């Protein structure tokens, strides 16, 4: 479980990095400046989701524990990326992390989206923006996961577009 969460955290940070990497076999090399931009966008999105009014108060104890653990893992990885954004890093990724990430991110969205729609309808579209990251990470790793519910936004967007939408709160 711990390795899966670390993989999830790394995957979330790498989520919109399709233009900032090269892959040879199961090793992916990332341009850390572009990765830092993506990590900053992910950190911003996590903070925005965490600050949605009443979201956490409507989570079950198990969902809140999972939610808090994911946030802590993502913050840890984004802080590490921000501290080390001075060149390139190579990561042995394989493809399993992307499959887990797609499934786990869908699970996180499945937990949060109904609550957001009910108690903060003005921010419900943001969840679709976050969902738009799933196909990007799957394209990066060359895998696909279970089909998503039809998002309100186009499914495939450029990493730059996803980052811009995250910062705009769309």
ChimeraX attribute file (.defattr): number of C-alpha atoms within 10 A of each C-alpha:
attribute: neighborCount
match mode: 1-to-1
recipient: residues
	/A:1	6
	/A:2	8
	/A:3	9
	/A:4	14
	/A:5	19
	/A:6	17
	/A:7	20
	/A:8	26
	/A:9	23
	/A:10	23
	/A:11	25
	/A:12	28
	/A:13	25
	/A:14	25
	/A:15	28
	/A:16	32
	/A:17	25
	/A:18	19
	/A:19	14
	/A:20	18
	/A:21	18
	/A:22	13
	/A:23	16
	/A:24	8
	/A:25	9
	/A:26	11
	/A:27	14
	/A:28	17
	/A:29	16
	/A:30	22
	/A:31	18
	/A:32	22
	/A:33	17
	/A:34	20
	/A:35	26
	/A:36	24
	/A:37	20
	/A:38	25
	/A:39	29
	/A:40	20
	/A:41	22
	/A:42	25
	/A:43	22
	/A:44	17
	/A:45	21
	/A:46	18
	/A:47	13
	/A:48	16
	/A:49	20
	/A:50	16
	/A:51	11
	/A:52	16
	/A:53	14
	/A:54	14
	/A:55	21
	/A:56	19
	/A:57	10
	/A:58	14
	/A:59	16
	/A:60	11
	/A:61	11
	/A:62	9
	/A:63	16
	/A:64	17
	/A:65	12
	/A:66	15
	/A:67	17
	/A:68	14
	/A:69	13
	/A:70	21
	/A:71	17
	/A:72	14
	/A:73	19
	/A:74	24
	/A:75	21
	/A:76	15
	/A:77	21
	/A:78	25
	/A:79	15
	/A:80	13
	/A:81	22
	/A:82	16
	/A:83	10
	/A:84	14
	/A:85	16
	/A:86	12
	/A:87	10
	/A:88	16
	/A:89	15
	/A:90	14
	/A:91	13
	/A:92	12
	/A:93	18
	/A:94	13
	/A:95	16
	/A:96	12
	/A:97	23
	/A:98	29
	/A:99	20
	/A:100	17
	/A:101	24
	/A:102	28
	/A:103	19
	/A:104	16
	/A:105	19
	/A:106	20
	/A:107	13
	/A:108	15
	/A:109	17
	/A:110	13
	/A:111	19
	/A:112	23
	/A:113	21
	/A:114	14
	/A:115	21
	/A:116	24
	/A:117	15
	/A:118	12
	/A:119	16
	/A:120	15
	/A:121	13
	/A:122	11
	/A:123	18
	/A:124	20
	/A:125	18
	/A:126	23
	/A:127	23
	/A:128	20
	/A:129	24
	/A:130	22
	/A:131	23
	/A:132	24
	/A:133	25
	/A:134	26
	/A:135	23
	/A:136	23
	/A:137	26
	/A:138	22
	/A:139	16
	/A:140	22
	/A:141	22
	/A:142	12
	/A:143	14
	/A:144	15
	/A:145	15
	/A:146	9
	/A:147	10
	/A:148	14
	/A:149	10
	/A:150	10
	/A:151	14
	/A:152	14
	/A:153	15
	/A:154	10
	/A:155	16
	/A:156	14
	/A:157	16
	/A:158	15
	/A:159	20
	/A:160	15
	/A:161	12
	/A:162	22
	/A:163	24
	/A:164	13
	/A:165	16
	/A:166	21
	/A:167	14
	/A:168	9
	/A:169	16
	/A:170	17
